[in-house]
Structures are given as structure tokens and as C-alpha cells.
Amino acid sequence: MGVVVLAPDSFKGSLGAADAAAALRAGWESVDPRAEIVLLPMADGGEGTLDAFAAAVPGSVRMPVTVTGPDERAVAASWLLLPGSADAPQGTAVVELASTSGIELLGSPPALRPLDAGTRGFGEAIAAALGHGVSRLVLGIGSSASTDGGTGMLTALGARFTDAASRPISPGGRGLGSLSAVDLTGLPSLPAGGVNVLTDVTNPLLGESGAAAVFGPQKGAGPEDIALLDAGLARLAGLVDVDPAAPGAGAAGGTGFALLAWSATLVPGADAVAELIGLPQAVAAASVVVTGEGSFDGQSAAGKAPSLVQALARSAGAPAALVAGRISHDADVSGFAHAVSLTDLAGSTDAALTEPARWLFAAGADLARRFA
């Protein structure tokens, strides 16, 4: 066996990407202790993005900041300052929505707030980074708790969203139902090096493929909530000069749309992280590549980390294997040489969630035997 590259994303709600990769390696080495294994934990703009950048960039510094969480409670978070470079002499700030306004901040299991969760904390962290004087922003917008169209974020940056009586609308997607006017003139200018937004999906803002319909249910939204949220997002789209059909506009409950309104640039998150950590070069030299995430479903082919890792492996002529907490019935795993579900190994979803490292160890051992 040649080089084995382990490049999982985080197993949301149970284990981070670095710990997941370590558990897979331990399992593989229990069967093949002489294997040459390369750990490259991945992210796609969601949970773990700050960790991936911090691990890959020497001299990066976490900058603490206290922000308003998705449930209006204070959250002790941080953004990451990357060292200055020729194209960003004052440094680059990496800010993660997941750790400032993300669904993980609502507890475990999360106390979901489908109509009222907001993104203000994400905007507060961005404002802190701008206040530091950075030359460039990199924003990860996966793992959102809300469907507020990014209005909370833009409000924290100086925008105004008001009702017919010129009063600020309430936080969250519910407030969009009373939206009457939008004033973006208070937004700061982009830093000199621009704002790159790492997206984990390419969905539009509205409709059956939009933010509310596709991602609302995982944030606790029922059918009536989805209709209300989509109508609110449509009101927002009617007042902002941005195409709601733009790819990625529906990311993070419409935060992608809001960032387009600020003239930010949306880029595939997994691609950007992969380039930074040297994944294409590692895969080119690999005999086997293993990737994974907590839940592999029909959305996983839309710009998420496992789909990118699998595509790189295919281009390099290396077999790719998938390890996921669960693999849904609508998931296409035909591009993988092997696919392992921790739920199947453990016998139940609860068992897999309770001891994810144990079952990732088992998955690593299983794959080592299969590829022996």
C-alpha cells in the first residue's frame, strides 16, 4: 500500500475534522501499521473552517471577540488573523459564521429557532476584523442556524432594514415579513483585497431549491414556516439590487445574497480550503483517498468537501472511499470505491453519535482491510 490520504470534513455535532481524521488513521494503522498516512482535515466554509486555516498557515492568530449568538445570547468567539502578504499587507481575516451565528451554538440537541435565529453575531465579528485594519476578508458561511437573508449580519455592519413605520424589523426570518425599506448606504467599503465568501452550496435564494425550502427543515422549519420564510426572502429580494437566482445566494439562509449586496465575491469553499492545505498535490501522490462528513445526502454533491475530494481522486486515478455518520437514501455514492456508514457499523444513529471516534476507528480498520 502506498500513500493514504485522509481528508474528512467535520462530523457536525459530534466530532471535528481533525479528530475524525485522527480516528480514521488509528483504525487504519490497527490493520496496517506500516501505512504511510497523510492527514488533511477539510472544511468547505462551515464548521471547522477556522481550524483548517489555522492548521495550514504558520503564524496565524486567533482574535477573541464576543458577539450576539443566533439566540440573542452572548457568544465568546474568535476570528483568525493570517499574516500579511504581498496582496494583503495588513493581513487577512478569516471569519466563520458557524462559530458566531451557527446552529451548533443552539445547544446539543439544538433548541432550533427557525423563524427567529439571526446572523448579527457574524456581522459583529466581521466588523471587529475590519476595525483591526485587515487588507482582506475570507468568510465561511456554512452551518447557519437562521434564514434571515443575512439581514442581521448587514445590520451589524451598518445597514438598515425597516418596516412601514420606519422601525427596525425584528431579528430573524420572521422580521422579513414586515420589511418595507432597505438602506445599505451605511455599509463600510470592502477592504482593499476584497471579500471572498466560502460557500458550501450553490442554491439560489428563492423557490423549491432556495434557502427556505432546502435548508429550512434542518433548522426546524415546518411547511408553514417555509412558506413564510420564502415570502420574507422574496420581499428582501424585491428591495435589493441583486439577482436572487445567483448561485450561492441561498447559502446560509440567504447570507450569500446579503454578501453579494455588499459586493463580496462567492467562491467554492471546499476548493479554496483544498488549495490552501495542498490537497490536490497530496491526492496526486496517493494510492487511496478517504473523505467523509456527518451526513452524506443529496446536497453533498453541491460543492461540499467530500464531492471535491472524490473529484480530485478521480482525476488522479486513485480510488476514493467515503465514511459518513449516515448515508441517506437519496445520496449518490457511485463515484466511491467504498462507502461506510457509521450508523450501519454502530447499529443505530444514537450509538454512532454517542461514540463517533470509536466507529470512525472501526471504519478506518474496515477500509484498511478492503484496500489491503
C-alpha positions as a printed Julia matrix, in Angstrom:
372×3 Matrix{Float64}:
   0.0    0.0     0.0
   1.29   3.45   -0.97
   0.21   6.79    0.47
  -3.2    7.0     2.14
  -4.72  10.49    2.27
  -7.4   11.05    4.92
  -9.36  14.24    4.19
 -12.69  14.22    6.03
 -14.84  17.23    6.78
 -16.24  17.62   10.3
 -18.87  15.22   11.59
 -21.24  18.01   12.55
 -22.47  17.88   16.11
 -20.15  15.07   17.16
 -16.51  15.39   16.03
 -14.32  17.95   14.3
 -12.49  17.19   11.07
  -9.05  16.88   12.7
 -10.31  14.44   15.33
 -12.22  12.48   12.68
  -9.06  12.13   10.58
  -7.07  11.02   13.63
  -9.64   8.34   14.49
  -9.63   7.04   10.92
  -5.82   6.88   10.97
  -5.78   4.96   14.26
  -8.21   2.43   12.83
  -6.26   2.05    9.58
  -2.98   1.59   11.44
  -4.52  -1.1    13.65
  -4.72  -3.22   10.48
  -1.79  -1.8     8.52
   0.7   -0.23   10.97
   3.24   0.45    8.23
   0.91   2.51    6.08
   2.08   5.98    5.05
  -0.85   8.18    6.05
  -1.32  11.88    5.35
  -3.91  13.77    7.41
  -5.54  16.73    5.67
  -8.75  17.61    7.55
 -11.08  19.54    5.29
 -13.74  22.23    5.51
 -15.98  23.93    2.97
 -16.85  27.18    4.67
 -18.81  25.66    7.52
 -17.81  24.32   10.9
 -14.05  23.72   11.1
 -13.03  26.32    8.53
 -11.08  28.38   11.08
  -9.36  25.21   12.29
  -8.37  24.21    8.75
  -6.82  27.62    8.04
  -5.13  27.77   11.45
  -3.52  24.37   10.89
  -2.35  25.26    7.39
  -1.0   28.8     7.84
   2.01  29.31   10.14
   1.8   32.46   12.22
  -1.99  32.71   12.19
  -3.51  34.17   15.35
  -6.98  33.7    16.85
  -8.53  37.05   17.78
 -11.15  36.77   20.53
 -14.46  38.59   20.1
 -17.76  38.49   21.98
 -20.78  38.53   19.68
 -24.55  38.13   19.7
 -25.41  34.48   19.1
 -28.26  33.18   16.95
 -30.49  33.1    20.03
 -29.53  36.66   21.12
 -27.23  35.41   23.9
 -23.59  36.49   24.08
 -21.09  34.11   22.48
 -17.33  34.05   23.09
 -15.97  33.52   19.58
 -12.88  34.41   17.57
 -11.76  35.27   14.09
  -8.43  34.27   12.58
  -5.74  36.75   11.54
  -3.45  35.41    8.83
  -0.02  37.05    8.38
   0.45  39.84    5.86
   1.38  39.01    2.29
   2.15  40.84   -0.93
  -1.53  41.06   -1.88
  -2.75  41.6     1.7
  -0.02  43.55    3.54
  -2.13  44.15    6.66
  -3.14  40.53    6.85
  -6.24  38.51    6.02
  -9.1   37.91    8.43
 -10.95  34.59    8.32
 -14.38  34.84    9.91
 -16.64  31.83   10.37
 -20.41  32.04   10.58
 -20.52  28.63   12.27
 -18.77  29.88   15.4
 -20.63  33.21   15.6
 -24.17  32.54   14.31
 -24.11  28.79   13.69
 -26.57  26.05   14.53
 -24.11  24.37   16.9
 -24.45  27.39   19.2
 -28.08  26.47   19.91
 -27.06  23.52   22.08
 -26.99  19.75   21.72
 -29.55  18.77   20.73
 -30.08  22.27   19.34
 -33.01  24.38   20.53
 -33.89  25.34   16.97
 -35.35  28.77   16.2
 -36.45  28.52   12.55
 -38.15  31.92   12.46
 -36.13  33.91   14.98
 -32.46  32.89   14.76
 -30.28  35.58   13.22
 -26.84  36.4    11.87
 -25.99  39.55   13.83
 -23.04  37.91   15.58
 -21.41  37.06   12.27
 -21.63  40.7    11.27
 -20.19  41.79   14.61
 -17.16  39.54   14.1
 -16.69  40.9    10.57
 -16.86  44.44   11.94
 -14.2   43.57   14.52
 -11.92  42.25   11.8
 -12.46  45.38    9.69
 -11.73  47.5    12.75
  -8.37  45.74   13.06
  -7.47  47.11    9.61
  -7.05  43.87    7.66
  -6.43  44.01    3.93
  -8.71  41.13    3.01
 -11.62  39.13    4.38
 -12.31  35.42    3.9
 -15.76  34.49    5.17
 -17.02  30.94    5.76
 -20.81  30.85    5.74
 -21.77  27.21    6.3
 -23.54  25.71    9.34
 -26.09  28.52    9.64
 -28.86  28.47   12.24
 -31.08  31.04   10.55
 -32.99  32.09    7.46
 -32.83  35.85    7.91
 -31.41  36.64    4.47
 -28.24  37.9     6.15
 -30.08  40.97    7.43
 -28.7   40.54   10.95
 -25.16  40.48    9.58
 -25.67  43.56    7.42
 -27.37  45.39   10.31
 -24.27  44.85   12.44
 -22.22  46.34    9.6
 -24.37  49.48    9.33
 -27.31  48.65    7.05
 -30.92  49.42    8.0
 -33.96  47.19    7.44
 -37.2   48.88    8.42
 -40.96  48.33    8.37
 -43.68  50.66    7.04
 -43.37  52.83   10.16
 -39.58  53.18    9.65
 -38.89  50.98   12.68
 -36.15  48.31   12.56
 -37.61  44.89   11.79
 -37.3   42.14   14.39
 -34.35  39.74   14.16
 -34.6   36.5    12.2
 -36.63  35.4     9.23
 -39.89  36.34   10.91
 -38.98  40.02   10.72
 -38.69  39.88    6.92
 -42.47  39.63    6.73
 -42.77  43.29    7.78
 -39.82  44.56    5.72
 -40.67  47.73    3.81
 -37.37  49.51    3.14
 -33.66  48.7     2.87
 -30.84  51.22    3.3
 -27.35  49.9     2.56
 -25.59  53.27    2.48
 -24.16  52.75    5.97
 -22.18  49.67    4.96
 -18.39  50.04    5.09
 -16.28  49.85    1.96
 -14.73  46.49    1.2
 -11.1   46.15    2.29
  -8.52  46.73   -0.45
  -8.0   43.0    -1.01
 -11.72  42.3    -1.26
 -14.07  39.87    0.46
 -14.1   36.21   -0.6
 -17.03  34.18    0.66
 -16.57  30.42    1.02
 -19.89  28.79    0.18
 -20.83  25.2     0.92
 -23.75  25.15   -1.55
 -24.82  26.83   -4.81
 -28.57  27.16   -4.24
 -30.5   30.28   -5.27
 -32.31  32.42   -2.7
 -35.92  31.58   -3.54
 -38.23  28.77   -4.58
 -38.11  25.0    -4.31
 -34.31  24.97   -4.5
 -33.93  28.04   -2.31
 -32.76  28.79    1.2
 -36.07  28.18    3.0
 -37.26  25.11    1.1
 -33.99  23.18    1.05
 -32.31  24.19    4.3
 -35.23  25.37    6.43
 -36.24  21.88    7.59
 -32.81  21.16    9.12
 -33.21  24.42   11.06
 -36.59  23.32   12.4
 -38.9   24.89    9.83
 -42.19  23.13    9.03
 -44.22  23.64    5.81
 -45.94  26.81    7.07
 -42.63  28.22    8.31
 -41.0   27.53    4.96
 -43.74  29.4     3.11
 -43.42  32.36    5.49
 -39.64  32.42    5.23
 -39.62  32.17    1.44
 -42.15  35.01    1.21
 -39.98  37.14    3.51
 -36.88  36.43    1.46
 -38.85  37.42   -1.66
 -39.69  40.77   -0.01
 -36.0   41.27    0.69
 -35.05  40.36   -2.88
 -37.55  42.89   -4.2
 -35.8   45.7    -2.32
 -32.16  44.86   -3.06
 -30.49  45.1    -6.46
 -29.05  41.58   -6.51
 -30.18  38.62   -8.61
 -31.82  36.13   -6.2
 -31.08  33.34   -8.7
 -27.33  33.87   -8.4
 -25.55  30.64   -7.42
 -24.92  30.66   -3.69
 -27.47  33.4    -2.93
 -29.4   30.89   -0.84
 -26.37  29.77    1.17
 -26.62  30.17    4.96
 -30.26  31.15    4.93
 -29.72  33.89    2.37
 -26.49  35.24    3.86
 -24.89  34.62    0.47
 -27.45  37.02   -1.04
 -26.67  39.67    1.58
 -22.94  39.39    0.95
 -23.5   39.8    -2.78
 -25.35  43.0    -1.91
 -22.15  44.15   -0.16
 -20.26  43.37   -3.42
 -18.44  40.37   -1.94
 -17.35  37.5    -4.19
 -18.71  33.99   -3.65
 -16.22  31.18   -4.24
 -16.49  27.4    -3.74
 -15.45  26.89   -0.13
 -14.07  23.4    -0.4
 -11.9   24.4    -3.39
 -10.38  27.33   -1.52
  -9.56  25.29    1.57
  -8.21  22.42   -0.51
  -5.79  24.71   -2.34
  -4.59  26.23    0.91
  -3.81  22.9     2.6
  -2.22  21.37   -0.52
  -4.85  18.69   -1.05
  -4.55  18.44   -4.88
  -0.82  17.74   -4.62
  -1.31  15.16   -1.86
  -4.07  13.36   -3.76
  -1.92  13.26   -6.91
   0.6   11.12   -5.0
  -1.97   8.94   -3.19
  -2.85   5.3    -3.63
  -6.11   5.68   -1.68
  -8.1    8.76   -0.63
 -10.68   8.76    2.16
 -13.14  11.56    2.79
 -16.35  11.95    4.75
 -18.79  14.06    6.75
 -21.53  13.65    9.31
 -24.43  13.25    6.91
 -23.93  12.39    3.25
 -27.09  13.2     1.33
 -28.41  14.64   -1.9
 -26.9   18.04   -1.06
 -23.4   16.64   -0.62
 -22.68  16.79   -4.35
 -23.39  20.54   -4.41
 -19.99  21.99   -3.59
 -19.31  20.21   -0.3
 -15.92  18.82    0.7
 -16.5   15.08    0.0
 -17.56  15.77   -3.58
 -14.41  17.81   -4.21
 -12.12  15.2    -2.65
 -13.77  12.48   -4.72
 -13.33  14.54   -7.92
  -9.64  15.14   -7.17
  -9.13  11.43   -6.57
 -10.87  10.55   -9.82
  -8.65  12.98  -11.75
  -5.56  11.46  -10.11
  -6.68   7.9   -10.85
  -6.83   7.0    -7.15
  -9.77   5.14   -5.59
 -11.8    7.21   -3.13
 -13.7    5.93   -0.11
 -16.44   7.65    1.84
 -17.09   7.49    5.57
 -20.23   9.23    6.83
 -22.2    9.27   10.02
 -25.22   8.41    7.91
 -25.75   7.95    4.18
 -29.24   8.96    3.09
 -31.33   7.11    0.53
 -31.04   9.96   -2.0
 -27.24  10.1    -1.86
 -25.21   9.14   -4.94
 -22.19   7.15   -3.79
 -21.44   5.62   -7.2
 -18.22   7.61   -7.52
 -16.7    5.98   -4.44
 -14.94   2.63   -4.41
 -16.36   2.0    -0.91
 -18.85   3.84    1.28
 -19.12   3.19    5.02
 -21.92   4.43    7.26
 -21.13   4.79   10.96
 -24.83   4.3    11.68
 -24.68   0.9     9.99
 -21.47  -0.04   11.82
 -22.83   1.05   15.21
 -26.31  -0.38   14.7
 -28.13   2.92   15.26
 -27.79   6.67   14.79
 -27.73   7.24   18.55
 -24.87   4.77   19.02
 -22.88   6.38   16.21
 -23.39   9.88   17.65
 -22.53   8.78   21.18
 -19.14   7.31   20.26
 -18.12   8.77   16.87
 -14.38   8.22   17.39
 -14.95   4.52   18.17
 -16.89   3.96   14.97
 -14.53   6.05   12.86
 -11.74   3.8    14.19
 -13.82   0.81   13.06
 -14.4    2.4     9.65
 -10.67   3.04    9.22
  -9.89  -0.57   10.05
 -12.59  -1.79    7.67
 -11.21   0.3     4.81
  -7.63  -0.82    5.51
  -8.77  -4.45    5.11
 -10.7   -3.64    1.93
  -7.75  -1.89    0.29
  -5.1   -4.33    1.53
